[in-house]
Every structure is written in C-alpha cells, then in structure tokens.
C-alpha cells in the first residue's frame, strides 16, 4: 500500500460551507478556506490523483492536528470529498471501511492516508 501525505490543516466539513448568493439567489457555497485546501490537496496528491478507484475500498488515515480543537469525524468527510474532487475515487460511498487515528503535531499538521481496494468476490473454492 502506498501512503500519501498532504500537509496543512484539513478544514472540517461543517465549517467548509457558507451561505452565498448566485444570480441574487441564496445558496450554499464552499468557504475560501475549503477552496484553498482543495487547491493545495490537488497539488500535493500525486500517488492517488486521477486513479478513479471505482471498487469498494478501505481508507486508512492518520490525521495530525496542531491542537485538540479539531474534529476527526468531520475531517474524514472533507478528506473523502477531496479524494473524489481530485479523481482518486469515483464516489465516496464506495468506502466500506475507515481506519482513522488522531495525532497531534503542532509544527507539521497533515493527513497521511492509503487506499486499499477490496476484492469482494465470493470465493468459489475453499
């Protein structure tokens, strides 16, 4: 399994959208913080970018936060969205298992992850 490292603090999913206006109508748009992180993610994601994984997979992730105020659950949602956005996975609902660990690194916050494709074919012979 190949491990990818993305440096920076991943914004939580709950804080990554804001109410904006398009053609005078209110709508939900991505926050500037999330847009910046997406651009950074795409530049840094070299191993899994454009792999378009379209089979069930397991996501193994270590998230390094600068402090204890961040939420692991919402960060995982943001990570899956970014993986889909950069073409690493075709759809985040193909993720059947997540192994997530939370760590602290004040000086180098980052996300380290690997994607393991699962072969869910039934065994015909035992």
Secondary structure, 3 states (H helix, E strand, C coil): CCCEEEECCCCCHHHCEEEEEECCEEEEEECHHHHHHHHHHHHHCCCCCCCCECCCEEEEEEEEECCCCCCHHHHHHHHHHHHHHCCCECCHHHEEEEEEEEEECCCCCEEEEEEEECCCCCCCCC
